[in-house]
């Protein structure tokens, strides 16, 4: 089979952190309280629960704001002491009465029974660990492009995104 042009539209996969209890399989709560898409899963997973979002950029803030429609309370877990989100988005999150921001924090572990029930939140500034009730956890820390199957002739950036050879055009290192 030959073609004059090939369109590469493989999408991207959500980044996930390797936190105990968040993976697939019998010891993980992936899709049993843990997800990477609040819009996809929030109405079911976050309903009337304390919901957690990991991230500090625009996407994390959007996810947190969206979850306020369903969750009793939303916790935004930010590993630094500031948000990377735009000023407008950051202000919306900071001013929302249902959102609590946990600065300098990360999730250490997720536990539960048939589904996620609790998590341990670690504050890196104080060194304190706190166990909290949690009905859902959403990763909002970016995406990885699905380009690893492409041949080496198609050049990519170190982060995996396709290199374009002409500014403003969608030409790659392989003609067509």
N, C-alpha and C positions, 0 to 999 in steps of 0.2 A: 504494500500500500504506500502511496506517495501523496504528498500534499505540498502546495505552495506556501501555506501558512499554517502554523499550529498555535492555538491559543492555550496558554497555561493558566488555568484557574483552579488551583488545587486547594485554596483556602488556607486556614491556619488552625492550629490546635491550641487550646488554652494551656497556659503554663500552670503547673501545680507544684507545690512544695512537698518535700518528703517528710511529712509530719506523721508520727505514729497515729494510726486510727483513721487516716484520710484516704487510704488506698482502696484498691479493688480487693475482692476476695473475702474470706470469712472473718479476717481480723480488721477489715476496713469498713468504713461507712460511706464509701462512694455511692452516690445515688440513694443513700439511706440517711440523708441529712447533709451530706457533703456534695457540693457541685461547683461548677465554674460558670454557671449561667443563671443569674437571678431572674431574668426575664423568662427563661425556659421553665425553671423549677420553683421559683419563689412563691407562687400562689399556693402550691401544695406543701412544700417543705417548711416555709417560714410562717404559715398561718398560725396566729396566736402564740408565737414562741419568741424567745430571745434569739435573734438572728445575728450572725457575725459575718463581716466582710473583711477579707485581708487585702490590703492595698492602700495606696495614698494618692493615686492619680485620678484623672477625670473619670475613667471607667469605674473605678472603685466607688467614687462619690456618686456616680449615676446609679450604680447597683444599690448602694445604701439608700438613696432617696426612693428608688423604686420599691424596695422592700418595706418601707414605712407604710405602704398600703395594706400589708398583710401581717407583718410581725407586730408583737406587742411592744418590742423595743429592738433597735438596731445598734450594734456595736461595730464601729469601724476600727480595725486593728492596723496601726501604722507603725512601721519599724523605726521611723525617724521621729524628730520633734517638729516636723512640718509636713504639710501636704504638698505634693507635686502638682496637684490639680490647678486649673485656672483659678484666678481670684474669685470670679463669679461662682464657680462650682463649689469652691472651698467655703465661701460664705454661706451658700445655701445649706451645706452640710452642718457647719458650725452653728447655724441659727435654728436648725430643725429640732423641735422639742423631743422627738422620738429617737434621735441619734446621739449616741455617746461615743466620743473619740478616745481611744486608748493610745496615747503617744508612747514612743520608744518601747513598743510591745510586739510580741509574737506569740503564736499559738504553739505550745509545746506538745500537746497530746489531745486526742479526741477519744472519748469513751462512751459506752452505752450498752444497750441490750440488743433488741432487734433493730433499733435505729439509734442514731446519735442522740445522746442525752446531756453530756457535759463536755467541757473542755478545760484545759489548764492554760491560763494566760500568764505569760512571763513578761515582767517589766525589766528591760535591760538597764535602765538608769538606777532603779532601786534594788534590783536583784530579787524582787518579790514575785512569788508564784501565787496565783489565785485560781481556785476551781470555781467555775461558773456553770449554771444551768444553761444549756444551749440546744435549741431545736434544729438549727441549721447553720452551715458554714459555707461561704462562697469565696472561691479564689478569684481575685480581680487584679492579677499581676502581669497581664500581658499575654501575648500569643507567640507561638513559634510557627513559621511558615512550613507548610508541608511540601518541601522541595527535595528532600533527601533521596528520593528515588530517581531524580533527573540525572542524565549522564554528565560527566565532568566537563564536557564541551560547553555546557550552558553555565556560564560563570554566575556565582552568587557572592553576596557580601558575607563577611564572617558570621553574621547573625542568620544567614540562610535565605534572605530575600534576594530575588533576582537582580542582577546588575543590568541596568539599562545603558546602552551604548550611545544613545543620542538624547540629549536633554529635551524633555517635553514629548518624547515619542516612546513607544513601547517596544523598541527593538532590543533584542538580547545579543549575546556574543555569537549566536548561530543565526545566520540569515533565514528569513521566513517568518 
